[in-house]
Amino acid sequence: MNSSSFYTIVILIAALVLWRRTRAMYRPIKGNGVRFILPVLYLMPLCFLLIANPKVHLAAWTWGCAFAIGFLLSIPLILTTNYELRSDHNIYAVKNNNFILLFLVVFLIRFLLRDYFKWLGPDTEGAFFVTVALGYVLPWRIVSFLKFRRLLKNMSQKHINFDQ
């Protein structure tokens, strides 16, 4: 895959994430929150397959560093992702324009890091950045799931109290 098609795919994925996130600000979130965990379930097998690739050669501490870089990138996303119960008794994502800005900054940082780590080679670089992506998607989605479930639990307890 040449670099222009790779960048096109990455930009399309980022645009999809932003579109879904901004849409969630205006539509209620349905279900019990399991959808928050799905991106992690899609990324984890890919990450493990890329790391197990025999052409990928990095020390174990490097994988830890990649995950740590991703975790640091997840902190602003975690802090700007919140949910609220509105008057129609549905849960919505809180409208936060800072999230969009911070998501784009994280996206830009990943691109800058990608240029810095060109010396790794294409297979190793791909595995490294999938690990970085897992490092920020995993904590962000898990914390988002926990925030949503906490609000869902509070909402169900209030309904039980109203019924009694």
C-alpha positions as CSV (number, residue, x, y, z in Angstrom):
1,M,0.0,0.0,0.0
2,N,1.5,3.3,-1.0
3,S,1.6,6.2,1.4
4,S,-1.1,8.3,-0.3
5,S,-3.7,5.5,-0.1
6,F,-2.7,4.9,3.6
7,Y,-3.2,8.5,4.5
8,T,-6.6,8.6,2.6
9,I,-7.8,5.6,4.7
10,V,-6.6,7.2,8.0
11,I,-8.2,10.5,7.2
12,L,-11.5,8.7,6.3
13,I,-11.4,6.8,9.6
14,A,-10.8,10.0,11.5
15,A,-13.6,11.8,9.7
16,L,-15.9,8.9,10.5
17,V,-15.0,9.0,14.2
18,L,-15.7,12.8,14.3
19,W,-18.9,12.4,12.4
20,R,-20.2,9.7,14.8
21,R,-19.1,11.6,17.8
22,T,-20.8,14.9,16.8
23,R,-23.9,12.9,15.7
24,A,-24.0,11.4,19.2
25,M,-24.4,14.9,20.7
26,Y,-27.8,15.2,19.0
27,R,-29.1,11.6,19.1
28,P,-29.7,9.5,22.2
29,I,-27.3,6.6,22.8
30,K,-29.2,3.4,22.7
31,G,-28.5,0.1,24.3
32,N,-26.4,-0.8,27.4
33,G,-23.1,0.7,26.2
34,V,-21.5,-2.4,24.7
35,R,-21.0,-0.5,21.5
36,F,-18.3,1.6,23.3
37,I,-16.1,-1.5,23.6
38,L,-16.5,-2.7,20.0
39,P,-13.6,-0.6,18.5
40,V,-11.3,-2.2,21.1
41,L,-12.4,-5.7,20.1
42,Y,-11.6,-4.8,16.5
43,L,-8.2,-3.4,17.2
44,M,-6.8,-6.0,19.6
45,P,-6.6,-8.9,17.2
46,L,-5.0,-6.7,14.6
47,C,-2.5,-5.4,17.1
48,F,-1.5,-8.9,18.2
49,L,-1.2,-10.2,14.6
50,L,1.1,-7.3,13.7
51,I,3.3,-7.8,16.7
52,A,3.6,-11.5,16.0
53,N,4.7,-10.8,12.4
54,P,8.2,-12.2,12.0
55,K,9.2,-9.0,10.0
56,V,8.5,-6.9,13.0
57,H,11.5,-6.5,15.3
58,L,11.3,-4.3,18.4
59,A,12.2,-4.9,22.0
60,A,9.5,-5.5,24.5
61,W,10.0,-2.2,26.2
62,T,9.3,-0.5,22.9
63,W,5.8,-2.0,22.8
64,G,5.3,-0.7,26.3
65,C,6.4,2.8,25.2
66,A,4.1,2.7,22.2
67,F,1.2,1.8,24.5
68,A,2.3,4.5,27.0
69,I,2.3,7.1,24.2
70,G,-1.2,6.1,23.2
71,F,-2.3,6.2,26.9
72,L,-1.0,9.8,27.2
73,L,-2.9,10.7,24.0
74,S,-6.0,9.2,25.5
75,I,-6.1,11.5,28.5
76,P,-7.5,14.6,26.7
77,L,-10.1,12.4,25.0
78,I,-11.1,10.9,28.3
79,L,-11.4,14.3,30.0
80,T,-13.6,15.8,27.2
81,T,-15.9,12.8,26.8
82,N,-19.0,13.0,29.0
83,Y,-22.6,11.9,28.9
84,E,-25.8,13.5,30.2
85,L,-29.3,12.5,30.9
86,R,-31.7,14.9,29.2
87,S,-35.4,15.7,29.9
88,D,-36.6,13.1,27.5
89,H,-35.0,10.4,29.8
90,N,-32.3,9.5,27.2
91,I,-28.6,9.6,27.5
92,Y,-26.6,11.8,25.1
93,A,-23.0,12.7,24.7
94,V,-22.3,16.1,26.1
95,K,-21.7,18.7,23.4
96,N,-18.0,19.6,23.7
97,N,-16.2,21.5,20.9
98,N,-12.9,21.0,22.7
99,F,-13.2,17.2,22.0
100,I,-13.2,17.9,18.3
101,L,-10.1,20.1,18.6
102,L,-8.3,17.7,20.9
103,F,-9.1,14.8,18.6
104,L,-7.6,16.6,15.7
105,V,-4.5,17.5,17.8
106,V,-4.1,13.8,18.7
107,F,-4.5,12.9,15.1
108,L,-1.8,15.5,14.1
109,I,0.6,14.3,16.8
110,R,0.3,10.7,15.4
111,F,1.1,12.0,12.0
112,L,4.2,13.8,13.3
113,L,5.3,10.8,15.2
114,R,4.8,8.7,12.1
115,D,7.3,10.9,10.2
116,Y,9.7,10.7,13.1
117,F,9.6,6.8,13.3
118,K,10.1,6.2,9.5
119,W,13.5,4.6,10.3
120,L,11.6,1.5,11.8
121,G,10.6,0.1,8.4
122,P,7.1,-0.3,7.1
123,D,6.1,-3.5,9.0
124,T,7.5,-2.4,12.3
125,E,6.2,1.1,12.0
126,G,2.7,-0.2,11.2
127,A,2.7,-2.5,14.2
128,F,4.1,0.3,16.4
129,F,1.3,2.7,15.5
130,V,-1.4,0.2,15.8
131,T,-0.1,-0.3,19.3
132,V,-0.2,3.5,19.9
133,A,-3.8,3.5,18.5
134,L,-4.7,0.6,20.9
135,G,-3.1,2.6,23.7
136,Y,-5.4,5.5,23.3
137,V,-8.6,3.7,22.1
138,L,-8.5,1.1,24.9
139,P,-8.5,3.5,27.9
140,W,-10.7,6.1,26.2
141,R,-13.4,3.6,25.2
142,I,-13.3,1.7,28.6
143,V,-13.7,5.0,30.5
144,S,-16.4,6.1,28.2
145,F,-18.2,2.8,28.8
146,L,-17.9,3.2,32.5
147,K,-19.2,6.8,32.5
148,F,-22.1,5.7,30.4
149,R,-22.9,2.7,32.6
150,R,-22.7,4.9,35.7
151,L,-25.2,7.3,34.2
152,L,-27.4,4.4,33.0
153,K,-27.4,2.9,36.5
154,N,-28.3,6.2,38.1
155,M,-31.1,6.6,35.6
156,S,-32.5,3.1,36.4
157,Q,-32.3,3.7,40.1
158,K,-34.2,7.0,39.8
159,H,-36.9,5.2,37.7
160,I,-37.2,2.5,40.4
161,N,-37.6,5.3,43.1
162,F,-40.3,7.0,41.0
163,D,-42.2,3.8,40.6
164,Q,-42.4,3.0,44.4
